[in-house]
Amino acid sequence: MSDRFTVPFLRFLRIEAVAGAALFLAAVAALIVSNTAWSEPFHAFWQIPLGLQVGTWAYARPMQDWINDGLMTLFFFIVALELKRELVLGELRHVRIAALSFAGALGGMLVPAAIYLMMMLGRTGIHGWGSVMPTDTAFVIGCLALLGTRIPPTLRLFLLSLAIFDDIGAIIVTTVGYGHALHVMPLVLGIGGLTAIAGVSWLGVKSMSIYVLAGCAIWFCIDASGIHPTFTGVALGLMTPTGAWVKDARLRAILERILTHETGEHWSGDTNGRRDLRIARTAVTEALSPVERLEIVLHPWVAFVIMPIFALANAGVTLSGVDTWQPVSTAILAALVIGKPVGVMAFTWIAVRLGLARQTAGLHWPLLAAGSLLTGIGFTMSLFIAEQAYPPDLLDAAKIGILGASTLSAAIGLVFLVRHGFKNRNE
């Protein structure tokens, strides 16, 4: 029974660990190209408009916007799926364990934002406070993967859960803080679509094509409403059922019927044996919950295609002529490198002291402190929010701050975790 909980979690960690390397290579490639003679055509490529036109009606936006608003919806969908699976089936179903990660995520969002606001008070760019709140899941898990078995699973679970709560918080921040003027009718239609999906699911409809088409329609409604459309991914992910459509007893009965068939030619043609095989194929598929099936299918695409494309489209910064010590850059650097670990440690300590949360075995304070240093790796989500929050004249400076803070946080965190690992081994 425990494999049902641990195997999907370990698979998620393995994909995220390798995805961190792919994301790093894509970011480095974007930085290199942005500082060569190919810089202008490279940046112009992402601004190519894509869309539909029928007569005088047209719906188009730059390719970068399709990536940030459309493809990133799938990223948030996967994040919400993993969060729901952990909350319902995994370790986070224990409230006080989940509370520890939630408290850390909350502190890791509020304290950096407060530091950023204090440092940017009265300056242009103060509106970018949201860019210092997230933690990059893939990079954090990738850093932990470099240390192998020296890092206990409890720290991996804590940081993964914290990063997922962070990502959900980031989309709330984007929706509330960086949305456009609200249009009521499209919002009503979007909420109606979500309600319809809940009703269809309750009625037992299993056709994925219906849910995909409805999800696309909801995305366009939410986009037209002024709320950031990636909210659709979070909502649909959290609505996805965690229960299997075919129970274990039913699956066993179907398979036993297949195994009792005598050998012969009954597997070809329109025979009872062939029909039983088709039923068995469907039953085996539906023995996994929709959450697990969607994660298995979509997670590799998100990790190895969508996220590297996002990095290519957003991580490119032309370094020449940019003041790397602008107030925006230094505020982001201080908020992520210092504010994130301080916020994580302070809020987790308070939650434990108040009895609201508890530490799992092996997750002691020195290890937690060393791991919290990695939470300053904002990268993907920080770049995502920066694109919404900063005007063009400050965007490159903000990206430099995010890239610098993420690199520094990764280096410091790895050093302290390596020292912690060697210390434990010598004791």
Stockholm file with secondary structure:
# STOCKHOLM 1.0

chainA/1-427         MSDRFTVPFLRFLRIEAVAGAALFLAAVAALIVSNTAWSEPFHAFWQIPLGLQVGTWAYARPMQDWINDGLMTLFFFIVALELKRELVLGELRHVRIAALSFAGALGGMLVPAAIYLMMMLGRTGIHGWGSVMPTDTAFVIGCLALLGTRIPPTLRLFLLSLAIFDDIGAIIVTTVGYGHALHVMPLVLGIGGLTAIAGVSWLGVKSMSIYVLAGCAIWFCIDASGIHPTFTGVALGLMTPTGAWVKDARLRAILERILTHETGEHWSGDTNGRRDLRIARTAVTEALSPVERLEIVLHPWVAFVIMPIFALANAGVTLSGVDTWQPVSTAILAALVIGKPVGVMAFTWIAVRLGLARQTAGLHWPLLAAGSLLTGIGFTMSLFIAEQAYPPDLLDAAKIGILGASTLSAAIGLVFLVRHGFKNRNE
#=GR chainA/1-427 SS CHHHHHHHHHHHHHHHHHHHHHHHHHHHHHHHHHTSTTHHHHHHHTTCEEEEEETTEEEEEEHHHIIIIIIHHHHHHHHHHHHHHHHHTSGGGSHHHHHHHHHHHHHHHHHHHHHHHHHTTTSTTGGGGGGGSCCCHHHHHHHHHHTGGGSCHHHHHHHHHHHHHHHHHHHHHHHHHSCCCCCHHHHHHHHHHHHHHHHHHHTTCCCHHHHHHHHHHHHHHHHHHTSCTTHHHHHHHHHSCCSCSSCHHHHHHHHHHHHTSCSSSTTSSSCHHHHHHHHHHHHHHHTSCHHHHHHHHHHHHIIIIIHHHHHHHHSCCCCTTCCTTCHHHHHHHHIIIIIHHHHHHHHHHHHHHTTSCCCCTTCCHHHHHHHHGGGGCCHHHHHHHHHHHSCHHHHHHHHHHHHHHHHHHHHHHHHHHHHHHHHHHHC
#=GC SS_cons         CHHHHHHHHHHHHHHHHHHHHHHHHHHHHHHHHHTSTTHHHHHHHTTCEEEEEETTEEEEEEHHHIIIIIIHHHHHHHHHHHHHHHHHTSGGGSHHHHHHHHHHHHHHHHHHHHHHHHHTTTSTTGGGGGGGSCCCHHHHHHHHHHTGGGSCHHHHHHHHHHHHHHHHHHHHHHHHHSCCCCCHHHHHHHHHHHHHHHHHHHTTCCCHHHHHHHHHHHHHHHHHHTSCTTHHHHHHHHHSCCSCSSCHHHHHHHHHHHHTSCSSSTTSSSCHHHHHHHHHHHHHHHTSCHHHHHHHHHHHHIIIIIHHHHHHHHSCCCCTTCCTTCHHHHHHHHIIIIIHHHHHHHHHHHHHHTTSCCCCTTCCHHHHHHHHGGGGCCHHHHHHHHHHHSCHHHHHHHHHHHHHHHHHHHHHHHHHHHHHHHHHHHC
//
